[in-house]
Amino acid sequence: MISLPAVGRPAYRQVGLSPLKNKKNKQMKEINIKHIANLHTDALRALDFYKQDIQILKKRLEEIAADNTGHEVAEKVEYFQNQFLIQSNNIDELKHNLNQNLNKIEEQVKSSAGFLDQSTADQNAEIYDQYLSLEKIVNDVRHQFNSFASRWM
């Protein structure tokens, strides 16, 4: 077990922490549980923003599809429809995973006097890495779409 408030890599990237030693002389890192909650809250807000942004982009895509009936445009419209659907689903899934992870962390902290299993801390780090990856993908799709839209609007 890791002395809480400990989490995985995301917190270490954002705050400078010195290693601690536990009873078995293994290195531990210690951070505040509020930091974990803040990371989750920030990620959830960003995911909500991206979800809304995708809805706006879908409307712009519909306008482009209505005004341009060529084969080249139709292929790109289908590509972006698929990307918007896929990324919207990815956002929903990640939001679900973030909420589950935060609930699991809260339960462990309450039931184990402030300790968190290493597996839960690792899971938290993995979910945060997934968030960073999804954020990059959504931004890339948005930039691709804006480039496409500027050409056809």
C-alpha positions in Angstrom: 0.0 0.0 0.0 1.0 3.6 -0.6 0.6 6.2 2.0 -2.1 8.5 0.8 -2.5 10.8 -0.6 -0.5 9.0 -3.2 -1.2 8.6 -6.9 0.5 7.6 -10.0 2.6 9.5 -12.4 0.3 12.4 -13.3 0.8 14.1 -9.9 4.5 13.5 -10.0 4.8 15.3 -13.3 3.0 18.3 -11.9 4.6 18.7 -8.4 8.1 18.1 -7.2 8.1 15.5 -4.6 10.8 13.8 -2.6 10.8 10.0 -2.2 9.8 8.6 1.2 10.5 5.1 2.5 7.9 2.7 3.8 8.5 -0.1 6.3 9.9 -2.4 3.6 12.3 0.3 2.5 10.4 0.8 -0.8 10.2 4.2 -2.3 6.8 6.0 -1.9 5.6 9.3 -3.1 3.2 11.4 -1.1 0.7 13.9 -2.4 -2.6 15.4 -1.2 -5.8 13.6 -2.1 -7.2 17.0 -3.2 -4.6 17.0 -6.0 -6.1 13.7 -7.3 -9.6 15.2 -7.1 -8.5 18.4 -8.9 -6.9 16.4 -11.7 -10.1 14.4 -12.1 -12.3 17.5 -12.0 -10.1 19.3 -14.6 -10.1 16.3 -16.9 -13.9 15.9 -16.6 -14.5 19.6 -17.4 -12.1 19.4 -20.4 -13.9 16.3 -21.6 -17.3 18.1 -21.3 -15.8 20.9 -23.3 -14.5 18.6 -26.0 -17.9 16.9 -26.2 -19.7 20.2 -26.8 -17.0 21.2 -29.3 -17.7 18.0 -31.3 -21.4 18.9 -31.4 -20.5 22.3 -32.8 -18.2 20.8 -35.4 -20.9 18.3 -36.4 -23.2 21.2 -37.2 -20.6 22.9 -39.3 -20.0 19.6 -41.1 -23.7 19.3 -41.9 -23.6 22.8 -43.4 -20.6 21.8 -45.6 -22.3 18.6 -46.7 -25.5 20.5 -47.6 -23.6 23.1 -49.7 -21.1 20.7 -51.4 -22.2 17.5 -53.0 -19.0 16.5 -54.8 -17.4 13.1 -54.3 -14.3 14.5 -52.6 -16.3 16.4 -50.1 -18.6 13.4 -49.4 -15.6 11.2 -48.5 -14.2 13.8 -46.1 -17.7 14.4 -44.6 -18.0 10.7 -43.9 -14.5 10.6 -42.4 -15.2 13.4 -40.0 -18.7 12.0 -39.1 -16.9 8.8 -38.1 -14.2 10.6 -36.2 -16.7 12.7 -34.3 -18.7 9.6 -33.4 -15.6 7.7 -32.3 -14.2 10.5 -30.3 -17.5 11.3 -28.7 -17.8 7.6 -27.6 -14.2 7.7 -26.3 -15.0 10.8 -24.3 -18.0 9.1 -22.7 -16.0 6.0 -21.9 -13.1 7.9 -20.3 -15.5 10.1 -18.3 -17.0 6.8 -16.9 -13.6 5.4 -16.1 -12.5 8.7 -14.4 -15.6 8.7 -12.2 -15.2 5.0 -11.3 -11.5 5.5 -10.4 -12.3 8.5 -8.2 -15.0 6.6 -6.4 -12.6 3.7 -5.9 -10.0 6.0 -4.5 -12.4 7.6 -2.1 -13.6 4.2 -0.9 -10.1 3.0 -0.3 -9.1 6.1 1.5 -12.1 5.9 3.8 -11.8 2.1 4.5 -8.0 1.9 4.9 -7.2 5.0 7.1 -5.7 7.0 4.3 -4.0 4.3 2.3 -4.3 3.5 -1.4 -3.5 0.2 -3.1 -0.6 0.4 -5.6 -2.9 -1.0 -8.3 -5.4 1.8 -7.8 -2.7 4.4 -8.0 -1.4 2.8 -11.2 -4.9 2.7 -12.6 -5.2 6.4 -11.8 -2.0 7.1 -13.7 -3.1 5.0 -16.6 -6.5 6.8 -16.9 -4.7 10.2 -16.7 -2.4 9.1 -19.6 -5.5 8.0 -21.5 -7.0 11.4 -21.0 -3.8 13.1 -22.3 -3.8 10.9 -25.4 -7.5 11.5 -26.0 -7.0 15.2 -25.6 -4.3 15.2 -28.3 -6.4 13.1 -30.6 -9.5 15.4 -30.3 -7.4 18.5 -30.9 -5.8 16.9 -33.9 -9.2 15.9 -35.4 -10.4 19.5 -34.7 -7.5 21.0 -36.5 -7.9 18.7 -39.4 -11.6 19.5 -39.6 -10.9 23.3 -39.4 -8.4 23.0 -42.3 -11.0 21.0 -44.3 -13.8 23.5 -43.4 -11.8 26.5 -44.4 -11.4 25.0 -47.8 -15.1 24.2 -48.4 -17.1 26.8 -46.5 
